[in-house]
Amino acid sequence: MFSIRAKKRRDGFVLDVEIEVSSPGVVALFGRSGCGKTTLANIIAGLLPADEAHIVIDGVALEQNGKSLQAEHRRIGYVFQDARLFPHLDVMGNLRYGEKRANRFVPALQGAPVTPRRELPRITLDVVAPLLGLEPLLSRRVHQLSGGERQRVALGRALLSGPRVLILDEPLASLDAARREEVLPYLEKLRDELAIPMIYVSHQFEEVLRLATHVVLMDKGKVLSQGSLDELSLHPELRAIVGPDAVGAVIHGVVESLDGGTGLANIRVGTNELRIGLRDAKAGAHVRTQLLARDIILATSRPDNLSVRNIMTGTIARIVPDDEDTELVYVDIGGASILSRVTRAASIALGLRAGLQVWALVKSVSIRGHAFVEGPLLKSSLPRA
Ligand SMILES: Nc1ncnc2c1ncn2[C@@H]1O[C@H](COP(=O)(O)OP(=O)(O)OP(=O)(O)O)[C@@H](O)[C@H]1O
């Protein structure tokens, strides 16, 4: 689906990356500020010339063998950190601008191998306006919109241009926490309902957790690792990027039942069950959540009479040093792995070692789950139960 190789030298910075993603989905380019995410996004979009690039998206070559399609011929919908709407047009005018671009002829890359090009999806205003909640805004001027509303209009404009892929470069970075929460569900809807492939640039793990189906972990112009979010969440390099407190396994589960009274959903994860506060979830929904390593308590015998709602059992797979006084314990809970951070003193006192059976405890209130509609993009990336 995405086959991208790019090299670019800029002053003291060198970008040299290779990304292969076989299924469509939301590919997150994730890494610290300055690691080269925007440089790469701009090269993919054709906004910045690379020294060397091979870019094939959905079987269509945009750049290869020294030949390159111009940005306006790539059919990429780009949403920037600042919405970059046309201030002299109202919301409808901005959206119509996107529509006009959709009608343009799309040339193929000269000399590129001929691939049967699927019709690009025609996404119409009737679909976009309700999906992004734009109907009440159509006659507003740009200066009458909040930051979150502007980003929704920018998304709508990008979608109406009939893109083969959307590139979203930190689209929430200029918004405060409340506005980010307002826009995130719309991005989830795009993924789940329109199934449009996206490249999502972010340095916020929370956004990646909510949206990504595939993560490319970048550092200093290089790809450190790439794969599913579950795999990446266990990657030792992630600690240096997200900080010790945000380290934790990302796990998937399916809602088995709901307890309307308590608002807790019972989620099957591997051979264990988790109880998570998820009022809006439905039975059968897929749920993704991160269990922070700092929130997981380990016991070497089954504990009793505790208020904690989640007691999982598993086997220690390995123990790695975390910082001077702490260790990260990887526990296999039967089909999934979780991480616990413990002090070295506790580890010694409990005799923790690979192969030991342990009970892992986590309070329901420490877990924030995200329920997904199992749209076509996620279907291809979810682990099989
Ligand atoms: N126009 C430019 N000319 C020269 N160097 C640049 C230019 N723009 C960015 N750089 C450098 O390229 C490197 C990568 O920057 P880039 O903006 O791609 O990183 P990023 O991961 O997207 O960071 P951020 O999250 O802060 O946007 C940085 O070292 C930056 O200083």
The ligand as an SDF file (V2000), in Angstrom:
LIG
                    3D

 31 33  0  0  0  0  0  0  0  0999 V2000
   13.8150   24.7410    5.5940 N   0  0  0  0  0  0  0  0  0  0  0  0
   14.7540   24.0540    6.2430 C   0  0  0  0  0  0  0  0  0  0  0  0
   16.0560   24.1970    5.9460 N   0  0  0  0  0  0  0  0  0  0  0  0
   17.0100   23.5110    6.5780 C   0  0  0  0  0  0  0  0  0  0  0  0
   16.7620   22.6330    7.5660 N   0  0  0  0  0  0  0  0  0  0  0  0
   15.4840   22.4490    7.9300 C   0  0  0  0  0  0  0  0  0  0  0  0
   14.4050   23.1500    7.2960 C   0  0  0  0  0  0  0  0  0  0  0  0
   13.2490   22.7540    7.8600 N   0  0  0  0  0  0  0  0  0  0  0  0
   13.5760   21.8640    8.8060 C   0  0  0  0  0  0  0  0  0  0  0  0
   14.9120   21.6750    8.8600 N   0  0  0  0  0  0  0  0  0  0  0  0
   15.6430   20.7720    9.7560 C   0  0  0  0  0  0  0  0  0  0  0  0
   15.3230   19.4360    9.4030 O   0  0  0  0  0  0  0  0  0  0  0  0
   15.2180   18.6330   10.5730 C   0  0  0  0  0  0  0  0  0  0  0  0
   13.8770   17.9240   10.5730 C   0  0  0  0  0  0  0  0  0  0  0  0
   12.8330   18.8750   10.7020 O   0  0  0  0  0  0  0  0  0  0  0  0
   11.3000   18.4550   10.5850 P   0  0  0  0  0  0  0  0  0  0  0  0
   10.4920   19.7040   10.5980 O   0  0  0  0  0  0  0  0  0  0  0  0
   11.1530   17.5420    9.4290 O   0  0  0  0  0  0  0  0  0  0  0  0
   11.1060   17.6110   11.9190 O   0  0  0  0  0  0  0  0  0  0  0  0
    9.7400   17.1890   12.6330 P   0  0  0  0  0  0  0  0  0  0  0  0
    9.9990   15.8320   13.1750 O   0  0  0  0  0  0  0  0  0  0  0  0
    8.6060   17.3410   11.7050 O   0  0  0  0  0  0  0  0  0  0  0  0
    9.6730   18.2360   13.8000 O   0  0  0  0  0  0  0  0  0  0  0  0
    8.3950   19.0370   14.3950 P   0  0  0  0  0  0  0  0  0  0  0  0
    7.5770   18.0090   15.0990 O   0  0  0  0  0  0  0  0  0  0  0  0
    9.0420   20.0400   15.3160 O   0  0  0  0  0  0  0  0  0  0  0  0
    7.7060   19.6730   13.2190 O   0  0  0  0  0  0  0  0  0  0  0  0
   15.4350   19.5450   11.7490 C   0  0  0  0  0  0  0  0  0  0  0  0
   16.7740   19.4050   12.1760 O   0  0  0  0  0  0  0  0  0  0  0  0
   15.1980   20.9240   11.1980 C   0  0  0  0  0  0  0  0  0  0  0  0
   15.9710   21.8720   11.8740 O   0  0  0  0  0  0  0  0  0  0  0  0
  1  2  1  0
  2  3  1  0
  2  7  2  0
  3  4  2  0
  4  5  1  0
  5  6  2  0
  6  7  1  0
  6 10  1  0
  7  8  1  0
  8  9  2  0
  9 10  1  0
 10 11  1  0
 11 12  1  0
 11 30  1  0
 12 13  1  0
 13 14  1  0
 13 28  1  0
 14 15  1  0
 15 16  1  0
 16 17  2  0
 16 18  1  0
 16 19  1  0
 19 20  1  0
 20 21  2  0
 20 22  1  0
 20 23  1  0
 23 24  1  0
 24 25  2  0
 24 26  1  0
 24 27  1  0
 28 29  1  0
 28 30  1  0
 30 31  1  0
M  END
$$$$
